[in-house]
Amino acid sequence: MKLQLKVTLFGAAGNGKSSIGNMLLSGNISGPFPVVDTPRGLNVDGHIMHASSERYMVYDMSGVGEISSSNNPHEEVAESIKNYFSRKRTPLNFICYVVKEGRSKLAGVQSTFSLFKKIFKGGEKNFVIIITDSSQEWVDRCRNELVNDFGNYPMIGVDFPFHKKFDDRIQEELRKRSINHLNTQLLNLRHACTEFQINNTFETREEYFAETVAQVPVLGNAYRLLSSGAYYVAGRADMSKERLPEGPIKGVAKLVFDVGYTAIIICGNTCAIIE
């Protein structure tokens, strides 16, 4: 069974996120995300649309750059997306920022990219910049300038044309060549990427508070032990172990938590068998 890779597509509307998502999932420009056809097999959650295939689970951040329903829409979007991935506990393999060739210096693109970095802070080693309506040759030739605009991340050039005025066979061949290139590049990057999980807004603030309280020796250790237990009860074993205070108490607490977790699993399995 193949490992399903989680891909997020982020960028201002009209830069080709949905086309990329459709090509990754179905090899067809008119896949589940709404580009030209009505969405099929598509789930929508807030600002996030998602669909899956055997190889990929794709999350399309729909119309993020066009939101203007409040005085501070970007803050709301950032919190909404963070909370979504934290609630779902979704690990991410490829965190992609999508932009069309020639638009990297536009103010709106840079603003959206700043939002992208804020939302996915901590997952930089998973970042991938996808340049649409382009080619790898152009991306490689302009890499120094693109690095100045976006940073030193992997950059992939793709082109998925879909114009009624041009020859369908030529466009189909270009799309096929481009999706093969994108698949190859992503699979090559798989070894360099690690799964990344976003902390929600509460966890981010709690982490900052924990770091502040840690400066007070006795109070700091007491708080870290209590928060570790709280995360443990909430099922966040990763955060629970991270919050344990340093020193001998860490080993004892970790042993207690591990034994407790094992006991819960055994009890759960026993109840399931009895039922």
Backbone bond lengths (Angstrom), bond angles and torsions (degrees), N, CA, C in turn:
res aa  C-N    CA-C-N  psi(-1)  N-CA   C-N-CA  omega(-1)  CA-C   N-CA-C  phi
1 M - - - 1.469 - - 1.529 109.56 -
2 K 1.339 117.61 130.09 1.455 121.80 -178.78 1.528 110.71 -75.05
3 L 1.333 115.61 145.90 1.446 121.16 175.09 1.523 108.87 -74.72
4 Q 1.329 116.25 125.81 1.467 119.75 179.21 1.526 108.98 -79.70
5 L 1.321 116.15 125.03 1.451 122.23 -178.02 1.526 110.26 -93.50
6 K 1.331 116.07 135.65 1.469 121.81 -178.43 1.529 108.79 -95.86
7 V 1.340 115.89 123.85 1.464 122.36 -177.13 1.521 109.56 -123.62
8 T 1.329 117.82 126.34 1.458 120.80 172.11 1.522 108.76 -104.98
9 L 1.323 116.34 140.99 1.465 122.54 178.62 1.524 107.77 -120.38
10 F 1.321 115.68 116.51 1.460 121.72 -174.57 1.524 109.37 -127.63
11 G 1.320 116.99 141.12 1.456 120.63 178.40 1.516 109.84 160.69
12 A 1.315 116.07 166.94 1.464 120.33 179.51 1.524 110.36 -63.50
13 A 1.322 116.17 151.61 1.465 121.03 179.05 1.523 110.46 -59.25
14 G 1.338 115.16 143.61 1.461 120.25 176.88 1.513 114.93 88.67
15 N 1.330 117.16 9.37 1.466 119.80 179.98 1.525 113.46 -103.19
16 G 1.333 117.65 0.78 1.461 120.01 172.05 1.512 116.60 104.31
17 K 1.341 117.85 16.41 1.473 119.83 -179.86 1.525 111.61 -60.41
18 S 1.333 116.16 -48.40 1.468 120.38 -175.64 1.522 111.81 -65.55
19 S 1.320 116.85 -36.79 1.468 119.97 177.39 1.520 111.03 -62.90
20 I 1.337 116.05 -42.62 1.466 120.47 177.70 1.520 110.15 -62.52
21 G 1.347 116.24 -46.04 1.465 119.82 -179.74 1.514 112.04 -59.18
22 N 1.321 117.03 -44.87 1.467 120.76 179.52 1.526 112.18 -63.19
23 M 1.324 116.67 -42.38 1.458 120.18 -179.46 1.529 111.12 -66.42
24 L 1.325 117.21 -38.77 1.466 120.37 177.91 1.523 111.31 -64.38
25 L 1.319 116.51 -39.42 1.463 120.56 -173.96 1.523 113.20 -82.19
26 S 1.338 116.03 -40.04 1.468 118.27 -170.94 1.521 114.39 -128.62
27 G 1.340 116.34 -7.31 1.458 118.38 -176.40 1.512 112.15 70.85
28 N 1.340 115.56 15.16 1.462 120.96 -177.55 1.515 109.32 -132.03
29 I 1.327 117.60 139.19 1.455 121.47 -177.57 1.522 112.09 -64.34
30 S 1.332 117.93 -28.07 1.467 121.79 -178.30 1.521 110.26 -104.51
31 G 1.323 115.97 56.68 1.458 121.72 177.99 1.519 111.72 -82.88
32 P 1.325 118.80 -148.25 1.471 121.75 -173.66 1.521 114.99 -70.03
33 F 1.341 118.89 -28.43 1.463 120.15 -179.02 1.532 110.74 -81.51
34 P 1.325 117.96 140.49 1.461 121.59 -173.65 1.525 114.02 -72.72
35 V 1.327 115.27 101.13 1.465 121.58 173.86 1.521 108.73 -112.26
36 V 1.362 115.00 -54.53 1.467 119.13 178.59 1.520 112.11 -127.54
37 D 1.334 116.19 -24.71 1.455 120.22 -177.69 1.528 110.51 -109.88
38 T 1.319 115.96 169.50 1.458 120.65 173.62 1.514 109.40 -67.13
39 P 1.361 119.78 138.04 1.449 121.77 -179.06 1.520 112.52 -57.16
40 R 1.344 114.33 137.97 1.456 119.51 177.90 1.522 108.62 -128.48
41 G 1.331 117.28 134.53 1.458 121.48 179.13 1.514 112.36 62.29
42 L 1.348 116.13 34.89 1.456 120.89 -171.87 1.524 110.40 -112.71
43 N 1.336 116.39 134.86 1.450 122.03 175.04 1.522 108.83 -107.61
44 V 1.318 116.88 135.90 1.462 121.40 -179.31 1.518 108.92 -120.48
45 D 1.332 117.00 128.46 1.452 122.46 178.89 1.522 107.99 -135.61
46 G 1.347 117.00 99.95 1.454 120.24 -178.18 1.514 111.02 63.97
47 H 1.326 116.02 -120.86 1.453 121.60 -179.84 1.523 111.65 -92.29
48 I 1.326 117.93 7.69 1.465 121.65 -173.26 1.525 110.65 -117.67
49 M 1.324 115.87 126.39 1.462 121.68 170.33 1.519 107.19 -107.46
50 H 1.322 116.54 141.65 1.461 117.91 -179.55 1.520 111.28 -143.97
51 A 1.307 114.96 146.22 1.464 122.84 178.40 1.519 107.02 -152.37
52 S 1.319 116.86 162.80 1.457 119.01 -173.79 1.524 112.53 -141.17
53 S 1.335 113.83 159.52 1.460 123.18 171.46 1.519 106.03 -133.34
54 E 1.310 117.12 -174.98 1.460 119.59 179.30 1.527 111.03 -63.72
55 R 1.317 116.69 -35.79 1.469 120.29 -175.60 1.519 113.31 -89.30
56 Y 1.351 117.60 -38.07 1.462 120.97 -171.86 1.525 112.75 -127.75
57 M 1.330 115.36 148.14 1.454 123.45 160.21 1.522 104.55 -113.00
58 V 1.342 117.15 120.88 1.464 121.46 -174.22 1.525 109.96 -114.24
59 Y 1.326 115.37 130.77 1.458 122.93 176.45 1.528 108.13 -112.47
60 D 1.329 116.43 118.40 1.457 122.60 -178.73 1.526 108.22 -106.04
61 M 1.347 116.11 113.74 1.465 120.36 177.95 1.533 107.82 -78.72
62 S 1.303 117.18 94.47 1.464 121.76 -168.23 1.520 113.31 -75.43
63 G 1.331 116.00 125.35 1.449 122.56 170.80 1.513 116.28 57.92
64 V 1.334 117.40 29.03 1.460 120.22 -175.73 1.522 111.64 -57.88
65 G 1.311 117.06 -42.34 1.461 120.17 -176.64 1.515 114.51 -72.97
66 E 1.345 117.14 -6.51 1.463 119.31 -175.87 1.527 113.30 -106.30
67 I 1.354 115.92 3.36 1.455 119.03 -173.85 1.526 110.91 -74.89
68 S 1.336 117.20 128.93 1.470 120.20 179.96 1.526 110.93 -145.56
69 S 1.327 116.01 33.98 1.464 120.22 -174.59 1.523 113.19 -87.77
70 S 1.351 118.42 -1.91 1.448 120.10 -179.94 1.517 109.43 -147.98
71 N 1.341 115.70 174.10 1.453 120.05 -179.51 1.522 112.40 -70.09
72 N 1.327 116.80 -26.59 1.459 120.43 -178.59 1.529 109.49 -134.51
73 P 1.328 117.59 64.47 1.466 120.80 -172.04 1.510 113.31 -62.82
74 H 1.338 118.47 -36.37 1.458 119.70 -176.98 1.523 111.86 -63.79
75 E 1.341 117.41 -37.01 1.462 120.33 177.53 1.526 110.35 -63.85
76 E 1.322 116.33 -41.27 1.466 120.24 179.47 1.529 110.88 -65.64
77 V 1.327 116.09 -42.36 1.462 120.12 179.70 1.523 110.38 -63.76
78 A 1.338 116.15 -44.97 1.465 120.31 -179.51 1.522 110.77 -58.53
79 E 1.337 116.65 -46.31 1.459 120.44 -179.07 1.526 110.87 -66.96
80 S 1.345 116.91 -39.85 1.460 120.96 179.84 1.526 111.62 -61.80
81 I 1.327 116.43 -45.30 1.465 120.27 -178.03 1.524 110.92 -69.80
82 K 1.331 117.54 -42.20 1.465 120.54 177.79 1.522 111.02 -59.37
83 N 1.327 115.88 -47.27 1.458 120.27 -179.04 1.523 111.52 -64.36
84 Y 1.330 116.66 -35.97 1.466 120.39 179.86 1.530 110.32 -60.52
85 F 1.333 116.81 -53.37 1.464 119.67 -176.59 1.527 111.99 -69.37
86 S 1.329 117.00 -32.08 1.457 119.49 177.12 1.526 110.81 -68.70
87 R 1.330 116.37 -42.20 1.462 120.89 179.53 1.524 111.31 -63.97
88 K 1.327 115.73 -40.29 1.458 120.54 -179.40 1.524 112.02 -79.74
89 R 1.363 115.60 -14.73 1.469 121.44 -175.52 1.528 110.15 52.49
90 T 1.317 114.23 49.79 1.458 121.23 -175.41 1.521 111.17 -94.55
91 P 1.328 118.21 116.52 1.459 120.04 174.07 1.530 109.30 -77.19
92 L 1.325 116.44 145.39 1.459 121.04 -175.54 1.517 110.35 -118.72
93 N 1.331 116.00 129.65 1.463 120.74 178.50 1.522 112.19 -88.98
94 F 1.339 116.46 -47.18 1.454 121.11 -177.02 1.520 109.57 -126.65
95 I 1.321 116.12 118.45 1.453 121.90 179.76 1.522 106.42 -106.53
96 C 1.326 116.12 101.00 1.471 121.33 -167.27 1.526 112.53 -104.67
97 Y 1.313 114.92 131.16 1.463 120.50 170.16 1.530 107.37 -102.53
98 V 1.327 116.09 126.89 1.464 121.81 -173.27 1.527 109.69 -110.67
99 V 1.341 115.63 129.59 1.462 120.61 179.25 1.524 109.00 -148.61
100 K 1.330 116.68 144.37 1.463 120.21 178.61 1.523 110.84 -76.80
101 E 1.320 114.32 150.55 1.463 120.24 176.36 1.534 110.37 -54.94
102 G 1.333 115.45 133.86 1.451 120.58 176.86 1.509 115.54 87.67
103 R 1.341 118.24 -1.90 1.463 120.34 -177.64 1.525 113.55 -105.92
104 S 1.313 118.22 3.75 1.465 121.03 -170.06 1.527 113.94 -62.14
105 K 1.323 117.52 -26.37 1.462 120.02 -176.55 1.532 113.47 -95.96
106 L 1.318 118.07 -1.69 1.457 120.53 179.04 1.525 110.15 -65.50
107 A 1.325 116.00 141.50 1.468 120.94 -177.04 1.527 111.61 -58.82
108 G 1.338 116.71 -41.71 1.458 120.07 -179.75 1.515 112.63 -64.24
109 V 1.320 116.64 -37.59 1.465 121.30 178.90 1.524 110.21 -67.10
110 Q 1.328 117.23 -44.21 1.459 120.92 179.19 1.530 111.52 -65.44
111 S 1.338 116.67 -36.32 1.460 120.65 177.36 1.526 111.20 -64.89
112 T 1.323 115.82 -43.50 1.459 120.65 178.87 1.521 111.21 -66.96
113 F 1.336 116.54 -36.04 1.463 120.16 178.24 1.531 110.59 -67.34
114 S 1.312 118.11 -36.14 1.469 121.32 176.08 1.525 110.47 -63.34
115 L 1.344 115.99 -40.16 1.466 120.59 176.53 1.525 110.33 -64.31
116 F 1.317 116.65 -42.26 1.466 123.11 177.49 1.529 110.33 -55.77
117 K 1.323 117.06 -48.31 1.467 121.36 -178.91 1.525 111.83 -66.15
118 K 1.331 116.03 -33.80 1.455 119.79 178.99 1.526 111.38 -68.81
119 I 1.328 116.23 -44.61 1.470 120.60 -178.33 1.525 111.40 -64.46
120 F 1.337 115.73 -44.49 1.462 120.28 -173.03 1.528 112.47 -102.75
121 K 1.331 116.66 25.95 1.457 120.96 178.96 1.529 110.45 -57.35
122 G 1.320 115.92 132.64 1.458 120.64 -176.93 1.516 112.31 101.43
123 G 1.335 117.29 -15.33 1.461 120.97 -179.71 1.512 112.50 -109.98
124 E 1.342 116.53 25.42 1.468 120.54 -174.04 1.519 113.54 -58.25
125 K 1.323 117.26 -31.17 1.468 118.31 -178.93 1.524 112.01 -71.77
126 N 1.326 116.54 -7.67 1.465 121.15 175.20 1.528 112.42 -100.42
127 F 1.323 117.37 -3.28 1.464 120.78 -176.58 1.527 111.52 -66.64
128 V 1.326 115.13 138.76 1.461 122.54 173.42 1.526 107.28 -137.11
129 I 1.321 116.98 131.26 1.458 121.22 175.99 1.528 107.81 -98.88
130 I 1.332 117.13 120.88 1.457 121.56 178.67 1.524 108.60 -108.33
131 I 1.325 116.50 119.93 1.461 122.55 179.79 1.522 107.98 -99.27
132 T 1.336 117.21 117.37 1.459 121.21 -177.72 1.530 111.15 -94.41
133 D 1.340 114.81 167.58 1.469 121.79 -174.98 1.519 110.13 51.53
134 S 1.334 115.18 41.27 1.456 120.30 -172.53 1.529 109.84 -144.35
135 S 1.328 115.38 -167.20 1.463 121.97 177.12 1.521 108.05 -144.61
136 Q 1.321 116.45 160.22 1.460 119.56 178.98 1.524 111.08 -64.85
137 E 1.327 115.29 -32.27 1.465 119.45 179.16 1.533 110.46 -62.27
138 W 1.338 116.78 -44.05 1.467 120.30 178.84 1.523 110.73 -65.07
139 V 1.340 116.25 -43.48 1.471 120.91 -179.97 1.527 110.67 -60.50
140 D 1.327 116.33 -45.68 1.474 119.92 -179.71 1.532 110.90 -64.60
141 R 1.321 115.98 -38.37 1.463 120.50 -178.83 1.530 111.61 -68.23
142 C 1.329 116.81 -33.23 1.471 121.24 -176.69 1.535 112.16 -104.89
143 R 1.304 117.15 16.31 1.471 120.84 -171.90 1.533 112.48 -57.58
144 N 1.324 118.34 -44.54 1.468 120.18 -177.69 1.523 111.66 -57.36
145 E 1.327 116.20 -42.56 1.459 120.38 179.05 1.527 111.09 -68.34
146 L 1.336 116.31 -39.42 1.460 120.51 179.22 1.528 111.48 -67.13
147 V 1.340 116.40 -35.80 1.467 120.26 176.78 1.528 110.12 -63.23
148 N 1.329 116.79 -38.53 1.465 120.31 176.72 1.523 111.55 -62.55
149 D 1.323 116.48 -33.38 1.470 121.20 -177.48 1.524 112.60 -82.68
150 F 1.359 117.00 -37.58 1.466 120.29 -171.30 1.525 115.11 -122.21
151 G 1.312 118.08 -16.98 1.455 119.82 -175.50 1.517 111.42 105.72
152 N 1.322 115.51 170.68 1.457 121.02 -174.36 1.530 111.46 -88.23
153 Y 1.321 115.41 72.86 1.463 122.02 179.64 1.526 109.58 -115.04
154 P 1.344 117.40 162.04 1.469 118.94 173.34 1.525 110.22 -57.39
155 M 1.342 116.31 138.13 1.460 121.10 -178.38 1.524 109.80 -129.52
156 I 1.328 115.11 129.96 1.461 120.88 -175.98 1.522 109.22 -124.51
157 G 1.324 116.55 127.98 1.460 121.29 176.37 1.513 111.09 -95.65
158 V 1.338 117.46 130.97 1.468 121.76 179.92 1.526 109.56 -135.33
159 D 1.311 115.47 160.84 1.468 120.84 177.48 1.521 108.86 -147.61
160 F 1.335 116.23 113.67 1.457 121.68 179.54 1.533 109.45 -120.88
161 P 1.319 117.87 72.42 1.467 121.08 -175.27 1.529 112.50 -68.42
162 F 1.331 114.50 145.35 1.462 119.91 176.41 1.523 107.75 -151.96
163 H 1.313 116.07 83.65 1.462 121.90 -177.06 1.533 109.38 -126.81
164 K 1.305 115.96 129.03 1.455 120.15 -177.94 1.532 112.67 -65.58
165 K 1.330 116.71 -22.83 1.460 120.16 -176.59 1.529 112.90 -78.74
166 F 1.339 117.63 -13.81 1.454 120.20 -175.21 1.526 111.49 -110.47
167 D 1.311 115.58 164.77 1.461 122.51 -176.04 1.532 110.65 -62.92
168 D 1.346 116.28 125.21 1.460 121.17 -177.93 1.522 112.11 -62.68
169 R 1.332 117.16 -39.06 1.467 120.07 -176.54 1.522 111.44 -67.38
170 I 1.320 116.08 -39.87 1.470 119.66 178.69 1.532 109.91 -65.22
171 Q 1.330 116.07 -44.15 1.467 119.93 -179.90 1.528 111.17 -64.70
172 E 1.322 116.46 -40.09 1.463 120.31 179.25 1.525 110.84 -63.36
173 E 1.310 116.81 -39.86 1.460 121.23 178.68 1.527 110.63 -65.37
174 L 1.339 116.86 -41.07 1.463 120.65 177.29 1.524 111.42 -63.39
175 R 1.333 116.44 -41.23 1.470 119.81 179.43 1.522 110.76 -66.04
176 K 1.327 116.41 -41.82 1.460 120.84 -179.70 1.526 110.74 -62.52
177 R 1.325 115.72 -44.41 1.460 120.28 179.61 1.532 110.73 -63.99
178 S 1.324 115.19 -39.11 1.460 119.96 -176.91 1.522 112.07 -71.44
179 I 1.342 118.66 -39.83 1.460 119.77 -179.73 1.526 110.76 -70.21
180 N 1.323 117.09 -33.39 1.471 119.34 175.11 1.529 110.17 -63.26
181 H 1.331 115.11 -41.26 1.464 120.08 178.02 1.529 110.92 -63.78
182 L 1.337 116.98 -44.62 1.462 120.88 -179.26 1.517 111.31 -63.96
183 N 1.335 117.33 -45.03 1.466 120.96 177.92 1.525 111.32 -58.79
184 T 1.320 115.94 -44.67 1.461 120.51 -178.92 1.527 110.94 -62.82
185 Q 1.341 116.18 -45.02 1.462 120.10 -179.23 1.524 111.62 -64.08
186 L 1.324 117.16 -42.49 1.460 120.06 179.90 1.524 111.45 -66.00
187 L 1.317 116.62 -42.12 1.458 119.47 -179.74 1.525 111.78 -67.00
188 N 1.326 116.19 -32.85 1.462 119.55 175.41 1.525 110.96 -67.89
189 L 1.327 116.40 -35.24 1.460 120.87 179.68 1.524 112.03 -74.98
190 R 1.325 117.03 -18.71 1.469 121.82 -176.99 1.519 111.87 -51.62
191 H 1.324 117.10 -34.57 1.463 120.32 -177.18 1.525 111.15 -74.67
192 A 1.329 117.26 -23.50 1.461 120.71 -178.33 1.523 111.65 -91.97
193 C 1.330 117.05 -16.39 1.462 120.79 -176.60 1.524 110.94 -95.83
194 T 1.301 115.71 149.14 1.456 120.88 172.90 1.514 108.05 -123.36
195 E 1.316 115.93 158.11 1.451 119.20 -179.28 1.525 109.76 -68.74
196 F 1.302 115.51 138.96 1.458 122.14 -174.65 1.509 109.08 -127.84
197 Q 1.328 115.89 132.86 1.466 120.44 179.65 1.514 109.46 -119.47
198 I 1.319 116.83 129.95 1.460 121.66 -176.89 1.520 110.40 -83.36
199 N 1.321 116.23 133.40 1.454 120.63 171.32 1.524 108.63 -80.16
200 N 1.330 116.38 141.57 1.461 117.94 177.47 1.525 110.34 -77.13
201 T 1.323 116.63 179.35 1.458 120.61 -174.70 1.518 111.83 -60.57
202 F 1.336 117.76 -41.59 1.463 120.55 179.66 1.517 110.59 -61.21
203 E 1.343 116.75 -45.74 1.451 120.05 -177.81 1.523 111.70 -64.36
204 T 1.339 116.30 -35.91 1.458 120.10 178.06 1.524 110.80 -64.18
205 R 1.332 116.05 -45.40 1.464 119.88 179.41 1.523 110.97 -67.55
206 E 1.337 116.88 -39.18 1.465 120.36 179.93 1.522 110.29 -64.95
207 E 1.333 117.05 -37.41 1.456 120.88 178.25 1.528 110.52 -62.33
208 Y 1.329 116.09 -43.00 1.462 120.38 178.42 1.529 110.07 -63.18
209 F 1.330 117.51 -42.49 1.467 121.88 179.40 1.522 110.29 -63.63
210 A 1.355 116.71 -42.15 1.461 120.87 -179.80 1.524 111.22 -61.47
211 E 1.328 116.42 -40.74 1.465 120.50 179.34 1.529 110.86 -65.68
212 T 1.339 116.23 -35.88 1.464 120.51 179.69 1.526 111.14 -70.00
213 V 1.337 116.44 -47.92 1.462 121.71 -178.78 1.527 111.15 -65.09
214 A 1.339 116.82 -29.76 1.461 121.39 -177.74 1.524 112.23 -60.29
215 Q 1.338 117.33 -18.45 1.459 120.54 179.50 1.534 111.61 -70.98
216 V 1.345 116.44 -18.36 1.472 121.12 177.43 1.525 107.88 -98.63
217 P 1.342 118.72 108.03 1.472 123.06 -169.65 1.526 116.12 -45.57
218 V 1.316 118.87 -64.97 1.466 121.53 -174.22 1.523 111.16 -69.88
219 L 1.322 116.78 -49.02 1.466 121.18 -179.69 1.527 110.65 -62.51
220 G 1.330 115.84 -38.81 1.458 120.36 -179.36 1.516 111.99 -61.22
221 N 1.343 117.00 -47.33 1.469 120.90 179.59 1.521 111.43 -64.93
222 A 1.343 116.31 -39.39 1.467 119.82 179.85 1.524 110.49 -63.92
223 Y 1.339 115.92 -44.27 1.466 119.16 -179.64 1.526 111.04 -64.59
224 R 1.333 116.74 -43.94 1.466 119.87 -178.00 1.528 110.88 -62.81
225 L 1.332 116.79 -37.07 1.461 119.85 178.64 1.528 110.90 -67.56
226 L 1.341 116.61 -42.29 1.459 120.33 179.09 1.531 111.45 -65.81
227 S 1.332 117.16 -44.55 1.464 120.11 -179.41 1.520 110.84 -67.43
228 S 1.328 116.18 -33.08 1.463 119.89 176.57 1.525 110.62 -62.00
229 G 1.339 115.35 -43.93 1.466 119.44 177.91 1.514 112.18 -64.31
230 A 1.348 116.25 -38.74 1.470 120.55 179.71 1.525 110.92 -63.98
231 Y 1.331 117.00 -44.25 1.462 120.30 178.16 1.532 110.26 -65.48
232 Y 1.338 116.12 -35.73 1.466 119.63 179.35 1.524 111.02 -62.82
233 V 1.347 115.94 -46.06 1.465 120.74 179.20 1.521 110.82 -63.21
234 A 1.356 116.34 -32.92 1.468 120.89 -179.03 1.519 112.59 -78.67
235 G 1.338 117.08 -1.39 1.456 120.40 178.61 1.511 114.36 86.13
236 R 1.336 117.82 11.95 1.460 121.74 179.12 1.517 109.16 -100.36
237 A 1.335 116.76 75.78 1.459 121.52 -178.16 1.522 112.01 -60.92
238 D 1.333 117.22 -34.27 1.463 120.29 -179.51 1.518 111.29 -63.74
239 M 1.351 116.36 -47.66 1.453 120.54 179.32 1.524 111.18 -70.03
240 S 1.325 116.68 -32.88 1.455 120.87 179.92 1.527 111.11 -61.31
241 K 1.315 116.63 -47.90 1.463 120.30 179.90 1.525 111.51 -67.42
242 E 1.342 116.10 -34.18 1.462 120.09 -179.70 1.519 111.54 -67.35
243 R 1.341 117.28 -31.80 1.462 121.19 -177.60 1.534 113.43 -81.72
244 L 1.322 118.67 -13.33 1.466 120.28 -178.07 1.524 110.67 -58.88
245 P 1.352 117.64 134.72 1.468 120.34 178.78 1.523 110.88 -68.30
246 E 1.321 116.33 152.73 1.457 121.11 179.25 1.526 110.63 -73.00
247 G 1.327 116.07 160.31 1.460 121.14 177.73 1.510 112.31 105.53
248 P 1.336 117.63 -172.65 1.477 122.06 -176.77 1.509 113.48 -56.61
249 I 1.354 116.81 -34.16 1.465 119.86 -177.15 1.527 111.80 -63.36
250 K 1.338 116.50 -27.51 1.464 120.28 -178.61 1.523 110.81 -64.15
251 G 1.342 116.00 -42.96 1.462 119.70 -179.89 1.515 112.07 -65.39
252 V 1.340 116.62 -41.87 1.465 121.13 179.97 1.527 110.81 -65.67
253 A 1.347 115.44 -47.80 1.467 119.52 -178.65 1.523 111.08 -63.08
254 K 1.335 116.22 -41.39 1.465 120.07 -179.95 1.527 110.42 -61.57
255 L 1.340 117.12 -40.94 1.461 121.26 178.86 1.520 110.65 -63.56
256 V 1.357 116.39 -43.80 1.466 120.45 179.73 1.526 110.61 -61.88
257 F 1.342 116.21 -44.95 1.462 120.42 -179.43 1.527 111.20 -63.93
258 D 1.333 116.16 -42.75 1.469 120.01 -179.19 1.520 111.08 -63.82
259 V 1.339 116.57 -41.75 1.473 120.70 178.36 1.522 109.80 -64.54
260 G 1.347 115.73 -43.81 1.464 119.79 179.57 1.511 112.00 -62.33
261 Y 1.332 116.36 -42.24 1.459 120.69 -179.88 1.527 110.86 -63.79
262 T 1.334 116.01 -41.71 1.468 120.88 177.92 1.522 110.67 -62.74
263 A 1.339 115.93 -40.88 1.468 120.14 -179.60 1.520 110.99 -64.16
264 I 1.341 115.91 -39.79 1.469 119.78 179.25 1.524 110.57 -62.51
265 I 1.332 116.18 -42.48 1.464 120.28 179.50 1.518 110.99 -62.82
266 I 1.348 115.95 -44.94 1.478 120.86 -179.40 1.526 110.01 -62.10
267 C 1.353 116.14 -44.97 1.465 120.14 179.96 1.526 111.02 -62.88
268 G 1.325 115.38 -41.43 1.455 120.09 179.59 1.511 111.87 -62.39
269 N 1.327 116.33 -44.48 1.464 121.13 179.34 1.524 110.74 -65.84
270 T 1.349 116.57 -38.37 1.463 120.78 -179.89 1.522 110.79 -64.61
271 C 1.332 115.77 -44.23 1.471 120.37 178.64 1.521 110.86 -61.99
272 A 1.345 115.57 -39.31 1.449 119.60 -179.78 1.520 111.14 -64.39
273 I 1.345 115.92 -38.10 1.475 120.25 179.93 1.523 110.15 -68.09
274 I 1.368 115.19 -42.35 1.470 119.18 -178.88 1.521 111.04 -63.16
275 E 1.357 115.78 -40.64 1.465 119.44 179.77 1.517 110.67 -65.87
